[in-house]
Amino acid sequence: MPKEILDFMKFSQKLKNQKRDILMPDGTYESVADHSWHLALMVMLVHPKLEGKADLLRSLKMVLVHDLVEAEIGDLPYFERDKDADLKAWKHKQEQKEIARIREMISGDLGQEIYDLWHEFEEQKTEEAKFCKALDSMEANYQAIMLEDISYWDDSYYKSAFFKADKYCKHEPILHALNEEIKNRTEIELNKLGLERPTN
């Protein structure tokens, strides 16, 4: 077991080098590990405000493993997979293979737990999965505007980014309120570029 744990840590550290398409305030691109850590912190901050019964520990575990597959296959920008059905299907197929391989890295109950948590997040049926998905979407949106200059965004991303979290936030007042505040702050950044608040 010590060997498996250390080997898995070595594998997962690849997330620190897998870059996303979001620029950080220091001019570097965010890593998948950056996103997962920030998302876990967001779960801890928002959980006490929920009206529902999502379990905190399960939610934290879920966000820590939700992007593990990207250690090998990398991150695909939202605006690219959103407009390319073939690319989206390819990504899904690769992720299924990778999470099965990850399960085998750590044998026994823990490997199965990681596998089950990843699938639970993807299937979006439980309170925890819905909570984590909403924050996953909002964290990315908010991180994208922390630079306070979104002129580097792909033109097709402005509208899709503005509305992509909406469908995940309707079931909880705090999630809806957070999403609206992020959208208000995004509108400020859009106005700097001479762009109006998008309409759905």
C-alpha positions as YAML, in Angstrom:
chain: A
units: angstrom
residues:
- id: 1
  name: MET
  ca: [0.00, 0.00, 0.00]
- id: 2
  name: PRO
  ca: [2.77, 2.61, 0.71]
- id: 3
  name: LYS
  ca: [4.12, 2.03, -2.81]
- id: 4
  name: GLU
  ca: [0.65, 2.44, -4.34]
- id: 5
  name: ILE
  ca: [0.06, 5.66, -2.41]
- id: 6
  name: LEU
  ca: [3.37, 7.20, -3.47]
- id: 7
  name: ASP
  ca: [2.98, 6.04, -7.07]
- id: 8
  name: PHE
  ca: [-0.48, 7.60, -7.18]
- id: 9
  name: MET
  ca: [0.84, 10.86, -5.74]
- id: 10
  name: LYS
  ca: [3.46, 10.90, -8.49]
- id: 11
  name: PHE
  ca: [0.76, 10.33, -11.09]
- id: 12
  name: SER
  ca: [-1.59, 12.98, -9.72]
- id: 13
  name: GLN
  ca: [1.10, 15.67, -9.58]
- id: 14
  name: LYS
  ca: [0.84, 15.80, -13.37]
- id: 15
  name: LEU
  ca: [-2.25, 17.94, -12.77]
- id: 16
  name: LYS
  ca: [0.11, 20.74, -11.71]
- id: 17
  name: ASN
  ca: [1.48, 20.86, -15.25]
- id: 18
  name: GLN
  ca: [-1.78, 20.42, -17.17]
- id: 19
  name: LYS
  ca: [-2.83, 23.92, -18.18]
- id: 20
  name: ARG
  ca: [-6.33, 25.28, -18.63]
- id: 21
  name: ASP
  ca: [-7.27, 28.18, -20.91]
- id: 22
  name: ILE
  ca: [-7.66, 30.73, -18.09]
- id: 23
  name: LEU
  ca: [-5.03, 33.38, -17.52]
- id: 24
  name: MET
  ca: [-4.01, 34.11, -13.92]
- id: 25
  name: PRO
  ca: [-3.29, 37.62, -12.61]
- id: 26
  name: ASP
  ca: [0.47, 36.90, -12.84]
- id: 27
  name: GLY
  ca: [0.15, 36.20, -16.57]
- id: 28
  name: THR
  ca: [0.55, 32.42, -16.36]
- id: 29
  name: TYR
  ca: [-2.17, 29.94, -17.27]
- id: 30
  name: GLU
  ca: [-4.09, 28.20, -14.52]
- id: 31
  name: SER
  ca: [-3.32, 24.51, -13.98]
- id: 32
  name: VAL
  ca: [-5.88, 21.79, -13.37]
- id: 33
  name: ALA
  ca: [-4.45, 21.41, -9.86]
- id: 34
  name: ASP
  ca: [-4.97, 25.15, -9.24]
- id: 35
  name: HIS
  ca: [-8.61, 24.76, -10.23]
- id: 36
  name: SER
  ca: [-9.19, 21.68, -8.07]
- id: 37
  name: TRP
  ca: [-7.69, 23.33, -4.98]
- id: 38
  name: HIS
  ca: [-9.68, 26.54, -5.46]
- id: 39
  name: LEU
  ca: [-12.83, 24.53, -6.04]
- id: 40
  name: ALA
  ca: [-12.30, 22.56, -2.80]
- id: 41
  name: LEU
  ca: [-11.93, 25.84, -0.90]
- id: 42
  name: MET
  ca: [-15.13, 27.12, -2.52]
- id: 43
  name: VAL
  ca: [-16.97, 23.97, -1.40]
- id: 44
  name: MET
  ca: [-15.88, 24.62, 2.18]
- id: 45
  name: LEU
  ca: [-16.97, 28.27, 2.02]
- id: 46
  name: VAL
  ca: [-20.37, 27.71, 0.43]
- id: 47
  name: HIS
  ca: [-21.47, 24.46, 2.10]
- id: 48
  name: PRO
  ca: [-22.65, 26.09, 5.39]
- id: 49
  name: LYS
  ca: [-25.05, 28.29, 3.36]
- id: 50
  name: LEU
  ca: [-26.82, 25.42, 1.58]
- id: 51
  name: GLU
  ca: [-30.46, 24.66, 2.24]
- id: 52
  name: GLY
  ca: [-30.03, 21.10, 0.96]
- id: 53
  name: LYS
  ca: [-28.26, 18.19, 2.61]
- id: 54
  name: ALA
  ca: [-25.11, 17.70, 0.54]
- id: 55
  name: ASP
  ca: [-22.46, 16.00, 2.65]
- id: 56
  name: LEU
  ca: [-19.35, 18.15, 3.09]
- id: 57
  name: LEU
  ca: [-16.76, 15.38, 3.25]
- id: 58
  name: ARG
  ca: [-18.19, 13.60, 0.21]
- id: 59
  name: SER
  ca: [-18.31, 16.89, -1.69]
- id: 60
  name: LEU
  ca: [-14.68, 17.66, -0.88]
- id: 61
  name: LYS
  ca: [-13.59, 14.20, -1.99]
- id: 62
  name: MET
  ca: [-15.59, 14.59, -5.19]
- id: 63
  name: VAL
  ca: [-13.99, 17.87, -6.25]
- id: 64
  name: LEU
  ca: [-10.53, 16.53, -5.47]
- id: 65
  name: VAL
  ca: [-10.99, 13.63, -7.90]
- id: 66
  name: HIS
  ca: [-13.37, 15.14, -10.50]
- id: 67
  name: ASP
  ca: [-10.53, 16.12, -12.87]
- id: 68
  name: LEU
  ca: [-8.04, 13.34, -12.09]
- id: 69
  name: VAL
  ca: [-8.43, 11.93, -15.60]
- id: 70
  name: GLU
  ca: [-6.91, 15.15, -16.95]
- id: 71
  name: ALA
  ca: [-3.54, 14.17, -15.49]
- id: 72
  name: GLU
  ca: [-3.10, 12.11, -18.66]
- id: 73
  name: ILE
  ca: [-5.53, 13.48, -21.25]
- id: 74
  name: GLY
  ca: [-5.33, 17.16, -20.35]
- id: 75
  name: ASP
  ca: [-8.03, 19.81, -20.25]
- id: 76
  name: LEU
  ca: [-10.15, 20.72, -23.26]
- id: 77
  name: PRO
  ca: [-11.42, 24.33, -23.22]
- id: 78
  name: TYR
  ca: [-15.15, 24.62, -22.63]
- id: 79
  name: PHE
  ca: [-15.80, 26.76, -25.71]
- id: 80
  name: GLU
  ca: [-14.08, 24.18, -27.94]
- id: 81
  name: ARG
  ca: [-15.97, 21.12, -26.75]
- id: 82
  name: ASP
  ca: [-19.23, 23.09, -26.47]
- id: 83
  name: LYS
  ca: [-19.32, 23.66, -30.23]
- id: 84
  name: ASP
  ca: [-17.77, 20.37, -31.39]
- id: 85
  name: ALA
  ca: [-19.88, 17.26, -30.72]
- id: 86
  name: ASP
  ca: [-17.20, 14.91, -32.03]
- id: 87
  name: LEU
  ca: [-14.57, 16.40, -29.75]
- id: 88
  name: LYS
  ca: [-16.95, 16.17, -26.80]
- id: 89
  name: ALA
  ca: [-17.64, 12.48, -27.57]
- id: 90
  name: TRP
  ca: [-13.91, 11.75, -27.92]
- id: 91
  name: LYS
  ca: [-13.22, 13.41, -24.57]
- id: 92
  name: HIS
  ca: [-15.94, 11.36, -22.87]
- id: 93
  name: LYS
  ca: [-14.56, 8.10, -24.29]
- id: 94
  name: GLN
  ca: [-11.01, 8.89, -23.22]
- id: 95
  name: GLU
  ca: [-12.12, 9.86, -19.74]
- id: 96
  name: GLN
  ca: [-13.99, 6.58, -19.29]
- id: 97
  name: LYS
  ca: [-10.84, 4.65, -20.15]
- id: 98
  name: GLU
  ca: [-8.67, 6.78, -17.91]
- id: 99
  name: ILE
  ca: [-10.84, 6.56, -14.79]
- id: 100
  name: ALA
  ca: [-10.92, 2.77, -15.16]
- id: 101
  name: ARG
  ca: [-7.11, 2.79, -15.32]
- id: 102
  name: ILE
  ca: [-6.94, 5.06, -12.28]
- id: 103
  name: ARG
  ca: [-9.10, 2.62, -10.31]
- id: 104
  name: GLU
  ca: [-6.48, -0.05, -10.88]
- id: 105
  name: MET
  ca: [-3.65, 2.16, -9.59]
- id: 106
  name: ILE
  ca: [-5.01, 1.95, -6.05]
- id: 107
  name: SER
  ca: [-6.42, -1.46, -5.34]
- id: 108
  name: GLY
  ca: [-9.33, -2.28, -3.07]
- id: 109
  name: ASP
  ca: [-11.99, 0.00, -1.63]
- id: 110
  name: LEU
  ca: [-10.12, 3.27, -2.14]
- id: 111
  name: GLY
  ca: [-9.63, 2.75, -5.87]
- id: 112
  name: GLN
  ca: [-13.31, 1.89, -6.19]
- id: 113
  name: GLU
  ca: [-14.31, 4.95, -4.15]
- id: 114
  name: ILE
  ca: [-12.37, 7.26, -6.46]
- id: 115
  name: TYR
  ca: [-13.95, 5.57, -9.48]
- id: 116
  name: ASP
  ca: [-17.45, 5.86, -7.99]
- id: 117
  name: LEU
  ca: [-17.01, 9.50, -6.96]
- id: 118
  name: TRP
  ca: [-15.86, 10.44, -10.46]
- id: 119
  name: HIS
  ca: [-18.88, 8.74, -12.03]
- id: 120
  name: GLU
  ca: [-21.22, 10.26, -9.46]
- id: 121
  name: PHE
  ca: [-19.99, 13.73, -10.44]
- id: 122
  name: GLU
  ca: [-20.45, 12.97, -14.13]
- id: 123
  name: GLU
  ca: [-23.95, 11.51, -13.73]
- id: 124
  name: GLN
  ca: [-25.27, 14.51, -11.76]
- id: 125
  name: LYS
  ca: [-27.94, 12.68, -9.75]
- id: 126
  name: THR
  ca: [-26.96, 13.26, -6.11]
- id: 127
  name: GLU
  ca: [-27.06, 16.41, -3.97]
- id: 128
  name: GLU
  ca: [-23.27, 16.37, -3.74]
- id: 129
  name: ALA
  ca: [-22.77, 16.00, -7.50]
- id: 130
  name: LYS
  ca: [-25.15, 18.87, -8.28]
- id: 131
  name: PHE
  ca: [-23.53, 21.09, -5.67]
- id: 132
  name: CYS
  ca: [-20.03, 20.36, -6.94]
- id: 133
  name: LYS
  ca: [-20.98, 20.83, -10.60]
- id: 134
  name: ALA
  ca: [-22.48, 24.25, -9.88]
- id: 135
  name: LEU
  ca: [-19.33, 25.39, -8.09]
- id: 136
  name: ASP
  ca: [-17.10, 23.80, -10.74]
- id: 137
  name: SER
  ca: [-18.74, 25.94, -13.38]
- id: 138
  name: MET
  ca: [-18.81, 29.11, -11.30]
- id: 139
  name: GLU
  ca: [-15.22, 28.79, -10.09]
- id: 140
  name: ALA
  ca: [-14.01, 28.69, -13.69]
- id: 141
  name: ASN
  ca: [-16.10, 31.72, -14.60]
- id: 142
  name: TYR
  ca: [-14.91, 33.72, -11.62]
- id: 143
  name: GLN
  ca: [-11.25, 32.75, -12.06]
- id: 144
  name: ALA
  ca: [-11.49, 33.88, -15.67]
- id: 145
  name: ILE
  ca: [-12.36, 37.45, -14.67]
- id: 146
  name: MET
  ca: [-9.92, 37.83, -11.76]
- id: 147
  name: LEU
  ca: [-7.32, 38.98, -14.29]
- id: 148
  name: GLU
  ca: [-9.61, 41.98, -14.90]
- id: 149
  name: ASP
  ca: [-8.88, 41.75, -18.61]
- id: 150
  name: ILE
  ca: [-10.83, 39.22, -20.67]
- id: 151
  name: SER
  ca: [-9.80, 40.51, -24.08]
- id: 152
  name: TYR
  ca: [-7.89, 37.25, -24.67]
- id: 153
  name: TRP
  ca: [-11.12, 35.22, -24.62]
- id: 154
  name: ASP
  ca: [-12.29, 33.57, -27.82]
- id: 155
  name: ASP
  ca: [-15.19, 35.64, -29.24]
- id: 156
  name: SER
  ca: [-17.55, 32.67, -29.02]
- id: 157
  name: TYR
  ca: [-16.82, 32.32, -25.30]
- id: 158
  name: TYR
  ca: [-18.37, 35.56, -24.06]
- id: 159
  name: LYS
  ca: [-21.99, 34.41, -24.26]
- id: 160
  name: SER
  ca: [-21.43, 30.73, -23.44]
- id: 161
  name: ALA
  ca: [-19.35, 31.60, -20.37]
- id: 162
  name: PHE
  ca: [-21.94, 34.08, -19.16]
- id: 163
  name: PHE
  ca: [-24.76, 31.54, -19.06]
- id: 164
  name: LYS
  ca: [-23.06, 28.15, -18.66]
- id: 165
  name: ALA
  ca: [-23.54, 27.93, -14.87]
- id: 166
  name: ASP
  ca: [-27.21, 28.95, -14.84]
- id: 167
  name: LYS
  ca: [-28.73, 25.48, -15.21]
- id: 168
  name: TYR
  ca: [-26.66, 24.12, -12.33]
- id: 169
  name: CYS
  ca: [-27.59, 26.84, -9.82]
- id: 170
  name: LYS
  ca: [-31.39, 26.96, -9.86]
- id: 171
  name: HIS
  ca: [-31.96, 24.46, -7.05]
- id: 172
  name: GLU
  ca: [-30.17, 26.40, -4.30]
- id: 173
  name: PRO
  ca: [-30.62, 30.09, -3.35]
- id: 174
  name: ILE
  ca: [-26.97, 30.58, -2.38]
- id: 175
  name: LEU
  ca: [-25.77, 29.06, -5.66]
- id: 176
  name: HIS
  ca: [-28.14, 31.27, -7.66]
- id: 177
  name: ALA
  ca: [-26.99, 34.36, -5.72]
- id: 178
  name: LEU
  ca: [-23.31, 33.53, -6.25]
- id: 179
  name: ASN
  ca: [-23.86, 32.97, -9.95]
- id: 180
  name: GLU
  ca: [-25.66, 36.31, -10.34]
- id: 181
  name: GLU
  ca: [-22.85, 38.15, -8.53]
- id: 182
  name: ILE
  ca: [-20.25, 36.53, -10.78]
- id: 183
  name: LYS
  ca: [-22.32, 37.53, -13.82]
- id: 184
  name: ASN
  ca: [-22.53, 41.12, -12.55]
- id: 185
  name: ARG
  ca: [-18.75, 41.21, -12.19]
- id: 186
  name: THR
  ca: [-18.36, 39.64, -15.63]
- id: 187
  name: GLU
  ca: [-20.57, 42.36, -17.08]
- id: 188
  name: ILE
  ca: [-18.14, 44.97, -15.74]
- id: 189
  name: GLU
  ca: [-15.30, 43.27, -17.61]
- id: 190
  name: LEU
  ca: [-17.39, 43.03, -20.78]
- id: 191
  name: ASN
  ca: [-18.21, 46.74, -20.57]
- id: 192
  name: LYS
  ca: [-14.48, 47.52, -20.52]
- id: 193
  name: LEU
  ca: [-14.33, 45.97, -24.00]
- id: 194
  name: GLY
  ca: [-17.34, 47.92, -25.18]
- id: 195
  name: LEU
  ca: [-19.58, 44.84, -24.98]
- id: 196
  name: GLU
  ca: [-23.07, 44.70, -23.55]
- id: 197
  name: ARG
  ca: [-24.39, 42.14, -21.06]
- id: 198
  name: PRO
  ca: [-25.32, 39.08, -23.18]
- id: 199
  name: THR
  ca: [-28.93, 38.04, -23.56]
- id: 200
  name: ASN
  ca: [-29.94, 34.41, -23.53]
...
